[in-house]
Amino acid sequence: MQLDKLLRVAKWEVTKNAGGVDKRTILVMALSLVAMGAVAAIAVSGGTGAGMDNGIYRIGVDESSPYYGVAADDPTFDIREPDPAAIERRQQELLYRGTQLQSVPQTAKERAALTELRDSTARYNDRTLARDDNQTAAFPVSVTLVYEQQSGSSQLDPRGGDSSDGSGSSDGGSGTSDSSDSSAGGSGDGSDTDTAGGSGDGGTAGGSGANLGAIGARLTGDVQGGTPSDISPPFPFESLVLAFLYIVPMNFVIQAYGSSMLSERLNRRGELLLVTPASRGDIIGGKTLPYLAGAVGVAALITAALRFGNIAPAGSYVAVLAVVPLVVLFLSATFCGAMFARSFKELTFVTVTITVTLTSYAFVPAIFTDVTPIALISPLTLVVLDLTGQPVGLSSFVFSTAPPLLTGLVLFGLGAGLYREEDMFTQRPIPLKVLDALAGGINSRRSALKMSIVLLPLVIVAELAAIAFLFVLDSVSLNVFGTNQSLGIVLVLGVIVVIEELAKSLHVYAGYEHARYERTLRSALGIGALSGLGFFIGEKGLLIARLSDLESLPIGEAALQGATLPAGLPLWVAGLLFLLPLALHTVTAAISSVGASRGRRAYAAALTVAIVVHFAYNFTVVSTLV
Amino acid sequence: MSEDRPFWRDPRVVIARRDIRSLSREKTIVLALLIQLFVAGFSSFLVVGLTSLYDPGSVAAGEVEMAVTGDAREELEAAAAEQDGTSVTAFESEAAAQRAFDQRRVDAILRGEYVPSARGPGEQIQVTAVVPEGSIRSTLIVVEVRRVLSALERQERLERTPYLDQPPVPLPDTVSASQYFGFTYTILIPLLLFLPPFISGSVAVDTVTEELERGTMELLRVAPVSLLDIIDGKALGMVLLAPAQALLWLGLLSTNGIAVSNPAAILLFITAVTVVVVTLGVVLGITLQNRRPAQLLFSVLTLVLFGGAVLLPEHPATTVAKLAVDSPTLLTYGHVGGAVVLAVAGYAVARVYMGRIAAESL
């Protein structure tokens, strides 16, 4: 790869875009962006309750009832003349005379309406009482909420003791405006107290900027004070909204990038570049660089705007750096999509898939930013932490960014395997293209070992995402089924087994389909063993380092089992436990490899067998050891 | 066009059929359906999961144990007695409560003291609530603490009513209601129904620019059809897709026990919206002739349109929500009618415009 050639391709990519007819596009685009900003500003500053739920419940109430004012203030309710017949006809949900509810809520909608009215009444009381002369009687209770570590060993809640995991990033602390500091049980984590209540709902004057400023003020405190209704649970909603700002522009960037890449494949246009002395890497790198720079530049602009607009004054370069792996992941997935797609229409669907999948990968773990180290699975969490002014440790930064970054590079590598004359201009269904891409990296039998290692970042990202998703489910199922704690863990085991077996065998299958391997039993067994060995080496090397932070959680432990050893065992047991996973990976990979050598149906059947064997092993280990 | 042809031989219908066939051959339409299913499943999963974290009433999350201390502990106990998900223990000394908290025998400490009010004459109750940090349960605990303290506030207000200018409005009774009712109708259904028009419009951009970029438009034009026929056909194909998908969602929702009212009006509205969006896509495709700028502009403009619809008396998403939940007003039907008029007029104008462009440049 040569830098000057790469830069020249990049320059072409940019100038081809800005010249000619596209000036008009840029103008329209700029105008639309301004319009979008104006709409957003109107929506924020006007705030006349243009909510989605306007008028979905109809309440029959007249002005003599105290609920008239409640319903009039809440746009969710549509006020009608009280009419018992309308209730019968299901044209009104609630009927009030004075303070008496005259109708009996029966349908789901009527009950939901009454619940909504209850919440609305509580808000209405708070608002009217805020104008009362006697504020002591109006707000007789004042609250200070203090977050404190529970020291001592965990008896009731196994997830309570996450604080000792050393990642240190999920502990609150160091809020900017917090004052008194009372140490809690010697655990070293201060609990910050902030009695300057009502920071969120201060009626600050002055347009849209003030509204966003309030969001900014709310970002900093994890300790609240005020009246009971001022308390809000630790859900970093505002910072998540801000973090979403970083994801949205990426979707526009990948759309342009995907179009540019796919149009190289139309009418053999890309051939012109391929015959130049520039290498494949130069071309791909050069065509990608402008979009990478653009996306990172936008992230930097957003951070700067948030910082100097005083919305998130703590935003720094860390937020921008944390976005880079996400950008790489988005671009690489789009690159692969553009290499696989047969037409623009197909690319549109692929792009939407990428957008939805990667956005949820980035977004879901970040929801738990205040709660657990699981949040660190997504680099977006680092952005949230940085915006809220919490420190980001180097280990958590690496833990969070390395898997997506490596995955992005692997995807670029796979796509690049197709960036050559014989693949670029042929049209095949996407699954076959995927096999082509995998087969691109296979030369000899030893490639099976290499491919298993190379695909490992993909496996890790997929497994981490599975943990993050099922983590929610774990807490839910824990609640739903009372004592049945293992459902989430069983699901994690299942998903992980499927991911691992696919990663070990898919490239083997691709190798057979492209006649890179001999179709004999001996060779099939050998290739399977090599693939399993490669996976084992990669897993040992990476997983231990990567996932150690998650071990404190039962669900993380389940995902990890076999990768780490319980302490205090005799040496021979430890050795056995160390070698067992190796045996497992080689055996299951050999099973699916034998199937792969005998065609598609046999591969599917053998893969199923391998998955069952792997799952049985994992489940046994988890239930006996953990 | 000759008149004796049956309608399915009409060139516009033929082109529409051809486009839809090419979609189904690539099987990508399946991908699109899967994505929408994923979006729906994902968003409801997320909301259900998150609400369960917040609301102990929705699932049996186990009770939250609270320690109450201080001289207002009787009032706190009385307030907590109203709540189902909470049980309280009174502690004489603060140190004992702190010990119980450290040993995880209680989930939270509420320390209530009567203090001179900071807001005026008289006394108020100053509550310090200590909740555990860094646990998934803290969300639930904070919500429970808020419930108890809100109940305490209501009690105290009731006792102090004589001092208030006007008494607070009594809260309606609690009934068991689905938490997700509002979410289902105001977020999930509009989301599901507006995604197909957006995807249709985006594919309309693709189908036009693809013919132009591959140079196959030339081939189509040597056939005895006018360019406007080609455009009509392509738009028709894409417009038909969206209501078909919308119908699918409505069917799926009703098999899941979510009743959607006024399906005909909803489908009419969605079709009108699709016509508007597809018209935008086709015009952009014909004007720019290049996928990259056309697609980019399409997404930005659709976003602006959808966001700008806030300025309407009723947002289109609200229109769908009100129709689905069976609370339509005259305004709602007005929006449906307005959308239909806009769709017809918009497409007529776009046809004239594209006819002129075609004469000049294509």
Chai-1 contact restraints between the chains, C-beta under 6 A:
chainA,res_idxA,chainB,res_idxB,connection_type,confidence,min_distance_angstrom,max_distance_angstrom,comment,restraint_id
A,D22,B,P293,contact,1.0,0.0,6.0,A-B,restraint_1
A,T25,B,P293,contact,1.0,0.0,6.0,A-B,restraint_2
A,S32,B,V300,contact,1.0,0.0,6.0,A-B,restraint_3
A,S32,B,L301,contact,1.0,0.0,6.0,A-B,restraint_4
A,S32,B,V304,contact,1.0,0.0,6.0,A-B,restraint_5
A,A35,B,V304,contact,1.0,0.0,6.0,A-B,restraint_6
A,M36,B,V304,contact,1.0,0.0,6.0,A-B,restraint_7
A,V39,B,G307,contact,1.0,0.0,6.0,A-B,restraint_8
A,V39,B,G308,contact,1.0,0.0,6.0,A-B,restraint_9
A,A43,B,V310,contact,1.0,0.0,6.0,A-B,restraint_10
A,A50,B,V310,contact,1.0,0.0,6.0,A-B,restraint_11
A,M52,B,T186,contact,1.0,0.0,6.0,A-B,restraint_12
A,M52,B,A317,contact,1.0,0.0,6.0,A-B,restraint_13
A,M52,B,T318,contact,1.0,0.0,6.0,A-B,restraint_14
A,D53,B,G182,contact,1.0,0.0,6.0,A-B,restraint_15
A,D53,B,T186,contact,1.0,0.0,6.0,A-B,restraint_16
A,N54,B,T318,contact,1.0,0.0,6.0,A-B,restraint_17
A,I56,B,A321,contact,1.0,0.0,6.0,A-B,restraint_18
A,I56,B,K322,contact,1.0,0.0,6.0,A-B,restraint_19
A,I56,B,V325,contact,1.0,0.0,6.0,A-B,restraint_20
A,I56,B,S327,contact,1.0,0.0,6.0,A-B,restraint_21
A,R58,B,S327,contact,1.0,0.0,6.0,A-B,restraint_22
A,P66,B,V169,contact,1.0,0.0,6.0,A-B,restraint_23
A,T99,B,P170,contact,1.0,0.0,6.0,A-B,restraint_24
A,P105,B,V175,contact,1.0,0.0,6.0,A-B,restraint_25
A,A108,B,S178,contact,1.0,0.0,6.0,A-B,restraint_26
A,A108,B,F181,contact,1.0,0.0,6.0,A-B,restraint_27
A,R111,B,V175,contact,1.0,0.0,6.0,A-B,restraint_28
A,R111,B,A177,contact,1.0,0.0,6.0,A-B,restraint_29
A,A112,B,A177,contact,1.0,0.0,6.0,A-B,restraint_30
A,A112,B,F181,contact,1.0,0.0,6.0,A-B,restraint_31
A,L114,B,P172,contact,1.0,0.0,6.0,A-B,restraint_32
A,L114,B,V175,contact,1.0,0.0,6.0,A-B,restraint_33
A,T115,B,A177,contact,1.0,0.0,6.0,A-B,restraint_34
A,L117,B,P172,contact,1.0,0.0,6.0,A-B,restraint_35
A,R118,B,L171,contact,1.0,0.0,6.0,A-B,restraint_36
A,R118,B,P172,contact,1.0,0.0,6.0,A-B,restraint_37
A,T121,B,V169,contact,1.0,0.0,6.0,A-B,restraint_38
A,T121,B,L171,contact,1.0,0.0,6.0,A-B,restraint_39
A,N125,B,P168,contact,1.0,0.0,6.0,A-B,restraint_40
A,N125,B,V169,contact,1.0,0.0,6.0,A-B,restraint_41
A,D132,B,L164,contact,1.0,0.0,6.0,A-B,restraint_42
A,D132,B,D165,contact,1.0,0.0,6.0,A-B,restraint_43
A,N134,B,Y163,contact,1.0,0.0,6.0,A-B,restraint_44
A,Q135,B,R119,contact,1.0,0.0,6.0,A-B,restraint_45
A,Q135,B,G120,contact,1.0,0.0,6.0,A-B,restraint_46
A,T136,B,S117,contact,1.0,0.0,6.0,A-B,restraint_47
A,T136,B,R119,contact,1.0,0.0,6.0,A-B,restraint_48
A,T136,B,G120,contact,1.0,0.0,6.0,A-B,restraint_49
A,T136,B,G122,contact,1.0,0.0,6.0,A-B,restraint_50
A,T136,B,Q124,contact,1.0,0.0,6.0,A-B,restraint_51
A,A137,B,R160,contact,1.0,0.0,6.0,A-B,restraint_52
A,A137,B,Y163,contact,1.0,0.0,6.0,A-B,restraint_53
A,A137,B,L164,contact,1.0,0.0,6.0,A-B,restraint_54
A,P140,B,Q124,contact,1.0,0.0,6.0,A-B,restraint_55
A,P140,B,E156,contact,1.0,0.0,6.0,A-B,restraint_56
A,V141,B,I125,contact,1.0,0.0,6.0,A-B,restraint_57
A,V141,B,L152,contact,1.0,0.0,6.0,A-B,restraint_58
A,V141,B,E153,contact,1.0,0.0,6.0,A-B,restraint_59
A,S142,B,Q124,contact,1.0,0.0,6.0,A-B,restraint_60
A,S142,B,Q126,contact,1.0,0.0,6.0,A-B,restraint_61
A,V143,B,V127,contact,1.0,0.0,6.0,A-B,restraint_62
A,V143,B,L149,contact,1.0,0.0,6.0,A-B,restraint_63
A,T144,B,T128,contact,1.0,0.0,6.0,A-B,restraint_64
A,L145,B,A129,contact,1.0,0.0,6.0,A-B,restraint_65
A,V146,B,V130,contact,1.0,0.0,6.0,A-B,restraint_66
A,Y147,B,E133,contact,1.0,0.0,6.0,A-B,restraint_67
A,E148,B,V130,contact,1.0,0.0,6.0,A-B,restraint_68
A,Q149,B,E133,contact,1.0,0.0,6.0,A-B,restraint_69
A,Q150,B,D102,contact,1.0,0.0,6.0,A-B,restraint_70
A,Q150,B,R104,contact,1.0,0.0,6.0,A-B,restraint_71
A,Q150,B,P132,contact,1.0,0.0,6.0,A-B,restraint_72
A,S151,B,D102,contact,1.0,0.0,6.0,A-B,restraint_73
A,G152,B,D102,contact,1.0,0.0,6.0,A-B,restraint_74
A,G152,B,Q103,contact,1.0,0.0,6.0,A-B,restraint_75
A,Q155,B,R104,contact,1.0,0.0,6.0,A-B,restraint_76
A,L156,B,R104,contact,1.0,0.0,6.0,A-B,restraint_77
A,R159,B,I136,contact,1.0,0.0,6.0,A-B,restraint_78
A,G160,B,S135,contact,1.0,0.0,6.0,A-B,restraint_79
A,D162,B,G134,contact,1.0,0.0,6.0,A-B,restraint_80
A,S163,B,G134,contact,1.0,0.0,6.0,A-B,restraint_81
A,S170,B,G134,contact,1.0,0.0,6.0,A-B,restraint_82
A,G185,B,D102,contact,1.0,0.0,6.0,A-B,restraint_83
A,P228,B,R146,contact,1.0,0.0,6.0,A-B,restraint_84
A,P228,B,L149,contact,1.0,0.0,6.0,A-B,restraint_85
A,P228,B,S150,contact,1.0,0.0,6.0,A-B,restraint_86
A,P228,B,E153,contact,1.0,0.0,6.0,A-B,restraint_87
A,I231,B,R146,contact,1.0,0.0,6.0,A-B,restraint_88
A,P233,B,T139,contact,1.0,0.0,6.0,A-B,restraint_89
A,P233,B,V142,contact,1.0,0.0,6.0,A-B,restraint_90
A,P233,B,V143,contact,1.0,0.0,6.0,A-B,restraint_91
A,P234,B,S138,contact,1.0,0.0,6.0,A-B,restraint_92
A,Q255,B,Q295,contact,1.0,0.0,6.0,A-B,restraint_93
A,Q255,B,L296,contact,1.0,0.0,6.0,A-B,restraint_94
A,A256,B,R292,contact,1.0,0.0,6.0,A-B,restraint_95
A,A256,B,L296,contact,1.0,0.0,6.0,A-B,restraint_96
A,S259,B,R291,contact,1.0,0.0,6.0,A-B,restraint_97
A,S259,B,R292,contact,1.0,0.0,6.0,A-B,restraint_98
A,S259,B,Q295,contact,1.0,0.0,6.0,A-B,restraint_99
A,S260,B,R292,contact,1.0,0.0,6.0,A-B,restraint_100
A,L266,B,E213,contact,1.0,0.0,6.0,A-B,restraint_101
A,L266,B,R214,contact,1.0,0.0,6.0,A-B,restraint_102
A,S343,B,E210,contact,1.0,0.0,6.0,A-B,restraint_103
A,F344,B,D206,contact,1.0,0.0,6.0,A-B,restraint_104
A,F344,B,E210,contact,1.0,0.0,6.0,A-B,restraint_105
A,F344,B,R291,contact,1.0,0.0,6.0,A-B,restraint_106
A,K345,B,V203,contact,1.0,0.0,6.0,A-B,restraint_107
A,K345,B,D206,contact,1.0,0.0,6.0,A-B,restraint_108
A,E346,B,E26,contact,1.0,0.0,6.0,A-B,restraint_109
A,E346,B,T28,contact,1.0,0.0,6.0,A-B,restraint_110
A,T348,B,S202,contact,1.0,0.0,6.0,A-B,restraint_111
A,T348,B,V203,contact,1.0,0.0,6.0,A-B,restraint_112
A,T348,B,D206,contact,1.0,0.0,6.0,A-B,restraint_113
A,F349,B,T28,contact,1.0,0.0,6.0,A-B,restraint_114
A,F349,B,L31,contact,1.0,0.0,6.0,A-B,restraint_115
A,F349,B,A32,contact,1.0,0.0,6.0,A-B,restraint_116
A,V352,B,I35,contact,1.0,0.0,6.0,A-B,restraint_117
A,T353,B,I35,contact,1.0,0.0,6.0,A-B,restraint_118
A,V356,B,I35,contact,1.0,0.0,6.0,A-B,restraint_119
A,S360,B,F42,contact,1.0,0.0,6.0,A-B,restraint_120
A,V371,B,I136,contact,1.0,0.0,6.0,A-B,restraint_121
A,V472,B,G49,contact,1.0,0.0,6.0,A-B,restraint_122
A,S475,B,I136,contact,1.0,0.0,6.0,A-B,restraint_123
A,V476,B,G49,contact,1.0,0.0,6.0,A-B,restraint_124
A,V476,B,S52,contact,1.0,0.0,6.0,A-B,restraint_125
A,N479,B,V59,contact,1.0,0.0,6.0,A-B,restraint_126
A,N479,B,A61,contact,1.0,0.0,6.0,A-B,restraint_127
A,V480,B,V59,contact,1.0,0.0,6.0,A-B,restraint_128
